[in-house]
């Protein structure tokens, strides 16, 4: 049987950090962050990385493990996180996976491995040059010839995935459609139980996101961006494209006011929350806890434990 893990999911500002800690305390667990930006050092404010106070003595993994100049793929994260999860399991503890980067979480739970190609590789660079020179149509036409199913599935504007599909084909001689079909027959690496957090009224989520962004600015988001630049991090680094960092980079460069940046960060955070919810709705295994205007964590813990106990978690 696949080892059991617990996943706490939901959109940004839904209370995943606190809920993860409460459940880790309840079940003798350790938290594994599943957040594509919390992996970077020196970005605690803008990524809402859990503070020592918020961790409440519970070990947290996969936070501040990468240099901001690095670019981590989902494959890189899955490899590192899997080693951490297996170590937690080997010590008789429960891994509690907490975060909102759905693609990364799915990759870890499935554990199927990844098709060939990698960020920064020669083929990736070659395809990028071809795209910049001739546009997407010649590349899409090649994909139609070698992998018509992928070409039909992908929107012509989805440049990233079109290039990825061609990269897999050129490097391995196998289509990404064939790779995906093969991995679907493999059972998942972990037996996951999911607790999801969301608001009954979306307006309450928007309000909480706005307050959270205001708090980030009060806590020094602008200074954090300044420190990253001062460390020599190039402005086009992946880490600086994260919500909050990109907008306040514009403030430092004189392209916008703090008020404009603040409004933009709030808007983009709301849009991101909507995308997270859309992704999570596809997972029918999530047990949802719905917040009213205020988040009642004691009630949420009680409801969650009842559900988890009924599904074999003691």
C-alpha positions in Angstrom: 0.0 0.0 0.0 1.1 3.5 -0.7 2.1 5.5 2.4 -0.5 8.0 3.6 0.1 11.8 3.5 -2.2 14.7 4.4 -2.6 17.7 2.0 -4.0 21.1 3.0 -5.0 23.1 0.0 -6.9 26.2 -1.0 -6.5 29.6 -2.5 -4.1 32.3 -1.3 -5.0 33.7 2.2 -7.4 30.9 3.0 -5.5 29.9 6.2 -3.5 26.9 4.9 -0.5 27.7 7.1 -2.4 27.7 10.4 -4.5 24.7 9.4 -1.5 22.8 8.5 0.1 23.4 11.8 -3.0 22.5 13.7 -3.3 19.2 11.8 0.4 18.5 12.2 0.0 18.9 16.0 -3.1 16.7 16.0 -1.5 13.8 14.1 2.2 14.0 15.0 3.2 15.5 11.6 5.7 17.8 10.0 4.8 20.4 7.3 6.1 20.3 3.8 5.5 23.5 1.9 4.2 23.2 -1.6 4.7 26.7 -2.8 6.7 27.6 -5.9 7.9 30.9 -4.3 8.4 30.0 -0.7 11.3 27.8 -1.8 13.4 31.0 -2.3 15.5 32.6 0.5 15.1 36.2 1.3 11.5 36.3 0.2 9.6 35.6 3.4 7.4 38.8 3.3 6.1 38.7 -0.2 5.5 34.9 -0.2 3.9 34.8 3.2 6.3 32.2 4.3 5.4 30.9 7.8 7.3 32.8 10.6 8.8 30.9 13.6 5.8 32.1 15.6 3.3 30.7 13.0 5.2 27.4 12.8 4.5 26.9 16.6 7.4 24.5 16.9 6.3 22.2 14.1 9.1 21.4 11.7 8.6 23.0 8.3 10.4 21.8 5.1 10.9 23.1 1.6 10.9 26.7 2.8 13.9 29.0 1.9 15.8 26.1 0.3 16.8 27.8 -3.0 18.8 30.8 -4.0 16.5 33.4 -5.7 18.8 33.3 -8.8 17.8 29.6 -9.3 14.9 28.5 -11.5 13.2 25.4 -10.2 11.1 23.1 -12.4 8.3 21.0 -11.1 10.5 18.0 -11.6 13.3 19.5 -9.4 10.8 20.3 -6.7 9.2 16.9 -6.8 12.6 15.2 -6.5 13.6 17.3 -3.5 10.2 17.2 -1.8 9.8 13.4 -2.2 13.1 12.8 -0.4 11.9 15.0 2.5 8.5 13.2 2.6 10.1 9.8 2.6 12.4 10.8 5.4 9.4 12.1 7.5 7.6 8.8 6.9 10.7 6.8 7.8 10.7 8.4 11.2 7.0 7.4 11.9 5.7 11.0 11.4 2.9 12.2 9.1 3.9 14.4 6.2 1.4 17.4 6.0 1.7 19.0 2.5 0.6 22.6 2.7 0.4 25.0 -0.3 -1.3 26.4 -3.3 0.9 25.4 -6.2 -1.4 22.7 -7.5 0.8 21.4 -10.3 3.7 20.8 -7.9 1.4 19.0 -5.4 0.0 16.7 -8.0 3.4 15.8 -9.3 4.6 14.8 -5.8 1.5 12.7 -5.1 1.6 10.9 -8.4 5.4 10.4 -8.4 5.4 9.2 -12.0 8.6 11.0 -13.1 8.7 13.5 -16.0 9.3 13.4 -19.7 12.7 14.5 -21.0 13.9 18.1 -21.3 14.7 20.7 -18.7 14.8 24.4 -18.1 18.0 25.9 -19.4 18.7 22.9 -21.6 20.1 23.2 -25.2 16.8 22.1 -26.8 14.8 24.5 -24.8 17.0 27.4 -25.9 16.9 26.2 -29.5 13.1 26.1 -29.5 12.9 29.5 -27.9 15.2 31.0 -30.6 13.0 29.4 -33.3 9.9 30.9 -31.7 11.5 34.4 -31.5 12.6 34.2 -35.1 9.6 32.6 -36.9 6.7 32.8 -34.4 4.6 30.0 -33.1 2.9 28.8 -36.3 5.9 26.7 -37.7 6.4 25.1 -34.3 2.7 24.4 -33.9 2.7 22.8 -37.4 5.5 20.5 -36.4 3.6 19.5 -33.3 0.5 18.8 -35.5 2.6 16.3 -37.5 4.2 14.5 -34.6 1.6 14.8 -31.8 -1.7 15.8 -33.3 -3.5 15.1 -30.0 -1.3 17.6 -28.1 -1.6 20.2 -30.9 -5.4 19.9 -30.7 -5.4 20.1 -26.9 -3.1 23.2 -26.6 -4.3 26.7 -27.4 -2.1 28.4 -30.0 -1.3 31.1 -27.5 0.0 28.6 -25.0 3.6 29.0 -26.2 5.1 27.5 -23.1 3.4 24.1 -23.4 3.8 24.0 -27.2 7.5 24.4 -26.8 7.6 21.8 -24.0 5.7 19.2 -26.1 8.2 19.7 -28.9 11.1 19.6 -26.5 10.0 16.2 -25.3 9.6 14.9 -28.8 12.9 16.1 -30.1 14.9 14.9 -27.1 13.3 11.5 -26.6 11.5 10.5 -29.8 8.4 10.0 -27.7 5.4 12.4 -27.7 4.3 14.0 -24.5 0.8 12.5 -25.1 2.3 9.0 -25.1 4.3 9.8 -21.9 1.2 11.1 -20.2 -0.8 8.0 -21.2 1.8 5.7 -19.8 2.0 7.5 -16.5 -1.7 7.3 -16.0 -1.6 3.6 -15.6 0.9 3.8 -12.7 -0.6 4.0 -9.2 0.2 7.2 -7.2 3.3 7.2 -5.0 1.3 8.4 -2.0 -2.2 7.8 -0.6 -3.3 11.4 -0.1 -6.1 12.7 2.0 -7.1 16.3 1.2 -8.5 19.1 3.3 -9.5 22.1 1.3 -10.2 25.6 2.6 -12.4 28.2 0.8 -14.8 31.0 1.6 -18.6 30.5 1.2 -18.8 34.2 -0.1 -16.0 35.1 -2.5 -16.2 38.7 -1.4 -14.9 37.7 2.0 -11.9 36.1 0.3 -11.2 39.3 -1.7 -11.4 41.4 1.5 -8.9 39.1 3.3 -6.5 39.1 0.3 -6.6 42.9 0.3 -5.8 43.1 4.0 -3.0 40.6 3.6 -1.4 42.6 0.8 -1.6 45.7 2.9 0.1 43.8 5.8 2.9 42.7 3.4 3.7 46.2 2.5 3.6 47.3 6.1 6.0 44.4 6.9 8.6 45.6 4.4 7.8 44.1 1.0 9.4 47.1 -0.8 12.6 46.7 1.3 12.6 43.0 0.6 12.6 43.7 -3.2 15.3 46.3 -2.7 17.5 43.8 -0.8 17.1 41.2 -3.5 18.3 43.6 -6.2 21.1 44.8 -3.9 22.3 41.2 -3.6 22.9 41.2 -7.4 19.8 39.3 -8.4 19.0 40.2 -12.0 15.6 41.9 -12.5 14.5 39.2 -14.9 15.1 36.4 -12.4 12.1 34.0 -12.0 11.8 34.9 -8.3 11.2 38.6 -9.2 8.3 37.7 -11.5 6.2 36.6 -8.5 3.1 38.6 -7.6 4.2 41.5 -5.4 7.8 41.5 -6.4 7.3 42.4 -10.1 5.0 45.3 -9.2 7.2 46.8 -6.5 10.2 46.4 -8.7 8.4 49.0 -10.9 8.2 51.3 -7.8 11.9 51.1 -7.3 12.5 51.8 -11.0 10.2 54.8 -10.9 7.7 53.3 -13.3 4.7 53.4 -10.8 3.7 54.7 -7.5 3.3 52.6 -4.3 -0.5 53.1 -4.5 -0.5 51.8 -8.1 1.6 48.9 -7.2 -0.6 48.0 -4.2 -3.7 48.0 -6.3 -2.1 45.9 -9.0 -0.8 43.3 -6.4 -4.3 43.0 -5.0 -5.9 42.5 -8.4 -3.3 39.9 -9.4 -3.6 38.1 -6.1 -7.4 37.8 -6.6 -6.9 36.5 -10.1 -4.4 34.0 -8.8 -6.9 32.8 -6.1 -9.5 32.2 -8.8 -7.0 30.2 -10.8 -6.1 28.1 -7.8 -9.8 27.4 -7.1 -10.3 26.4 -10.7 -7.4 23.9 -10.5 -8.6 22.5 -7.2 -12.1 21.9 -8.3 -10.9 19.2 -10.6 -9.9 17.1 -7.6 -13.0 15.3 -6.4 -11.2 13.9 -3.4 -10.9 17.2 -1.6 -12.9 17.5 1.6 -13.9 21.2 1.7 -14.1 23.3 4.8 -16.0 26.5 4.0 -15.3 29.7 5.9 -18.0 32.2 6.7 -17.0 35.9 7.1 -14.5 34.9 9.8 -12.2 31.8 9.8 -13.1 29.5 12.7 -10.1 27.3 13.0 -11.3 25.4 16.1 -14.5 24.4 14.2 -12.5 23.6 11.0 -10.1 21.3 13.0 -13.0 19.5 14.5 -14.7 18.9 11.2 -11.5 17.9 9.5 -10.5 15.4 12.2 -13.9 13.8 12.0 -13.5 13.4 8.3 -9.9 12.2 8.5 -10.7 9.7 11.3 -13.5 8.2 9.1 -10.9 7.7 6.4 -8.4 5.9 8.5 -6.1 8.6 9.9 -5.5 8.2 13.6 
